[in-house]
Structure formats: structure tokens, C-alpha cells
Amino acid sequence: MSLLAVRDLHVWFDLPHGGRLHAVQGITFEVEVGERLGLVGESGCGKTTALLALMGLLPPSAEVEGEVLIDGIEILRGGEDAMRPHRWTDIAMVFQGAMNALNPVKTVGSQIVEPMEFHGTATGAAAKREAGDLLQLVGIPASAADRYPHEFSGGMRQRAAIAMALACEPKVLLADEPTTALDVMVQAQILQLLVSLTHDLGLAVMLVTHDLPLVTQVCERAVVMYAGRTAESAPVDTLFHDPRHPYTRLLFAATPDLTGDSEVVSIPGAPPRLDRPLVGCPFASRCDRTFDRCRVDTPELVMVAARHQAACHLNDAEHAHEMDAATGGGAS
Amino acid sequence: MSATVAARPSGSLEGGADLLEVRDLVVRYPVRRGLMRALRREPRKFVSAVDGVSLSVRPGEMLAIVGESGCGKTSTAQAILRMVETTCGVIELGGRDITHLGAKDLRPVRRTMQMVYQDPYESLDPRFRVRRAVEEPMVIHGIGGSKGERERLVIEALERVELSPADLYVDRYPHELSGGQRQRVAIAASLVLHPKLLLADEPVSMLDVSVRAGILTLLDHLRRDGDMGIVMITHDLSTAAHFADRIAVMYLGRIVEEGSARQVIRDPQHPYTKALMSVVPKRDPRERTEPQILQGETPNPIDLPTGCRFHPRCPVAEERCSRIDPELRIARGTSGDVHRAACVLVSPG
């Protein structure tokens, strides 16, 4: 049994002028204890919406469908009442830009104590002591608990935001673009911290980012999302060396590598609108391997190898040679 | 485009052919002091954002200035554009000293240096259609003549930034464009003045990964097609490695390493450059290496460390590093293609 299992998750938003936007169109993944899973995709592909759905934090205009199981217990169907006992205590999130959302008039320590007291996991002096321990865990001296956010550097504020998310000892940490506004060296420090948390606490971490190399460096497995769907899901080594969806290959090709001599090429076009019914493959208009079937038939996510899923018609037997020809160029 | 770390373009190698030459640039900002301190007549403190930077750019060349926030890379660009006052040092554009030009003389010079900003969501006026955004610089500088002539130049500039057919874009507002298209419009607006030098401050960091390469390739074509030089400011070594001819690595207001992109990336000399390179995420998981993570963050430039500015965080610092402030000197290469580093541990080889 997986620590966190998400099955066929859908999210729709009601648009103010009528119509509905299908932001997440059925994603499925599992996370094990101590595992680091990456969720990658361009802006607007539904990564953050999916995370907020897991946390039960979407606005009322959103309709969520699917299954979310923590330790085998379904938390989505029972609505807010079923979700509340698990939010922050089982599954916690570091929001994008959390480091800039700390309360400027309260000490960092008191902001870490707050969720503990709210959830009743610790109170008073014990909570204060735990806040100090948590700060130390994320690499900040416990004595800094009495300081205010403006006395912290960007990297320290991000560490404090992680400490806050860990206040109620969750099993799963969802980290949404945790390093986006940080310098490379501070980014490396934060990533090192996330890795050490999975080693030391057995915490499962979901790293959500648009930066594919970040995921291949830090995570064991990754889900590549496109237009609200899973395009491909595989261990990161497979993803780079044997991608079975052209989007994955093109995303890698669009990213400059420090020492690589390969050409850097952007992906033309833009993702499809999600407020209209999907016809064919959502990536068809931008793909370099599109053929007739892609424009009429939406590909299902299928197993292409052990622990490796992809949603692309090229994986069908009659086109397999074309995919091989394509990946040969991408992973070189 | 192949991954280019080409040598300097031929034909412009002779001395004095530099488009931009900056020597010993210092930019100091006063540090705000409280009322009480002012009344007590405590001496004003200054922070040296840029402290003795020399660099040059040749026509058709792209120089990348790489460093973390607070290293002085943006202040360097602003000083070159004369948007902040230079405390000391010399800035020469096309052989002419522009360091202390007055407002009137500066105006025609400004036309030849254009800036592309990081955030195309902020740098374009939301009330201006694309036509007006691109036309505006010509109106301000009084070029282009008639309205019809300006329209022709607008179309030409849009085609140059690959927004074609241009008719499709001229009547749009920024909110009707994607991030990549907005950045192209911003570039077009600087191209209509036919600048000799383009300063691009993190031109792709706000854009989606899938369109970044397109903008960088565009800048690459622009400087190769004409004689325009480009200074690209970036925190991303991978981007610099791929698109720049030369790389200057800055730390706390100084250039600590400078050379051709190929040399700096293949054979980094300064411990700071080595550490920066080790933490750049690699695409291939099999190339995962143990990152050399520097602890702490860049120190406050108000209280600079003694000796080498990097020594408190340097993994290989020796006792003398806290005393000796190393000069930027030749570490590798010969006169044509030198590779400099500012570290006492680097011996010329």
C-alpha cells in the first residue's frame, strides 16, 4: 500500500461567464515513504491545481473528482470533514512564494507554533521547544525563533516556510516551486534540505516545478504533465534516456545543459485551451511527430515498460520504430 | 544553432575595436542612516555595489555576466546605461568616453544602447498596442520621419523578432500576447533605434521553459547578423555556457573570473566558479555529481570581508586569503584569448 495514492483526479472550474475549465483531466500517481516524486510541466498545465486538490484547498467554484488515499484511507469523498483531520498532519504543502507570505509582525517561532496549537499536536512550552527543534532541522539556529521574517535572508525564510509545513509532522510534503525565486547556491541548499528530510524522517516529498533538470537531479521518479493530463511517468533516468512521449523529449531539448553541446530548441506554439472539449492528442499541434490519428483520437496513458507510462500513439506497435528514431536523437 | 562558444568574431580583433570598454568601474550607493545618526554627524556609510570592474564587448559579441543576487551585475549594466552615477572609472562606447556626458550630449548616445528587461509583463505599457509600443522609441528620439515610414519600420522590427506576419500582431494589446511574444515585442521596441549595444537583464527568467530557447536564439541571431554587441545578465550558467562568447563571473562587486565561455565552463579556475558550476542541475540523472554547496549566503557588501571577499565561504581558503585581496590576472591563455581569475591559489598555467 502506498503512502499517498491519487487515482483519476479531475478538477473543473466554473468560469464567471459560463462554461467550465477542465484544469486537471485525470491524473494518477503514487508516492511511497521516503520517496521524492517530481511533477513537471509548463505553467498552466495543472500542477498547482492538482496539489491544492490534494490539500482540499481549492475555492468553492472548483469541482473535484477522483480518489486520494493516505495510508489507504480515502480523504476526498467525504468533503471538508474527511479532509480536515489529514490536512497538515498527514499531508502538508509549501506554497509557491511561501517565503514571502510569512507574517511580518509575528516572530518566526510563533508562526511555527501556531499550527501545532491549532491542531493540538503540542502547546505552550512544549510547542515552543518543538519549534526550535524544527528550525534546527531545517538548518536555522533554534535561537532565531524569536526573530522576525525581515531579519531572515530569502533562503532562511524558505527554510522557515518548510519548518512551518512540517510543524504537525506530516508524512507527505508537497513543495510547489520551492526554489524558483532563489539564487542557484541557495537553491542547492534547499534541495539538499529536502533530500535530507526524506532520508532522515522518511518524509515523502513531491517536488512541483517547471524545471526538468531540477527534478532529474533530486527526484527518483517524475510525472510529466501537459494540459491537465499525464503525458509520461517514469523513473528520471528512463525519462531522460528513453522518453516515450515527444513532449518529454522536447522539454529536455529546450533546456540548456551546462556542458552539453546539443542544440537548445524551444517548443513552438502554446498548450490548448482547457475550457473547450479536447479533440485528439492535446500536444498534437506542437508535436514534431504528429500523424493523422493524433488529431482525432486522444491517446490513453498506457504502460510502455515496467514503472513507465506514456500517453502517445507512437507507443502502439505499428509506430514503435518512429518513436525509437525520435528518442535516439533526444537522449544523445 | 550549434552550442556556440565561438572565439571572438574575426575582423574586429585589432586593438581599440571594442564597442564597449569599461575600466575600473565603481558604483557606490549611500547607506541610509537614521535621523539620530545624521544629527550626531556620524559619517555617511557607502556600499560599493560595483567595485573595480573592467570589461569589454566587441561588435557581434555576447558577453554574459553571471552571479548571484547582490553581486553587482545589474548595477554594472545600469552604470553602463548611465542610469546610475558612476563613482569612478571610465565607460567608453565606440571609443568615446561617456562616463560624465551631460544630459544633452547623452541623449543621442542613449539611442545606441538599449535595455531588455527581465519581466515583459511589467516592461510593456498595458494600454499600448504593439504598434505604439514599438513606435514610441522612434517618436521620442525623433527618427523615422513620417507616420508611414515609422509604420514600415515597426513592421520590419516585428519581422526581425520573428513575429510574423507582423500584421497579425500590430493591433494587439500586451494581454493578448504570450510571455515569449511580449518579450519579442520588447526586443523589437529596442531594435527600431538600431542600437550598437543591447543589455539584456535576465531576459528569459520570467518565461516558460518551452519558449526560453526561442528568445535566446533570437538574441543570438541578432548579434550575429549585425554588429550589435550584447551584454546578457543572468544567474544561469547553463544559459551563459550555451549562448555567450565570453563569461564574466561576479562576486560581491568584483569580477572573479573572466574568459571565453568554453574555457570558463571546461576549465574553471576560481573556487567560486567551480562551486557555482557544481550546483547547476544537469539534465542527465547519470551525471549527478556531489554538489559543492557553499554554506550561508553572499555577505553584506556594507561589511566586506578582509582580503579576498570570497575567503569566508571558500572551501580551499588558506590563511593568507584573509590578508591578500587578489587581483584579476591571467590564469590561462595567451594575449588573444585570455582567461583571468582573481585567486591567489590559481597559478598561471
Interface residues (C-beta under 8 A of the other chain):
Chain A: E42 S43 S153 G154 G155 D183 V184 M185 V186 Q187 A188 Q189 Q192 H210 D211 L212 P213 L214 T216 Q217 V218 V236 D237 F240 H241 L250 L251 F252 A254 T255 P256 D257 L258 T259 G260 D261 S262 E263 V264 V265 S266 I267 P268 A270
Chain B: M1 S2 A3 E68 S69 S178 G180 D208 V209 S210 V211 R212 A213 G214 I215 L216 T217 H235 D236 L237 S238 T239 A241 H242 F243 I265 R266 A275 L276 M277 V279 V280 P281 K282 R283 D284 P285 R286 R288 P291 I293 L294 Q295 E297 T298
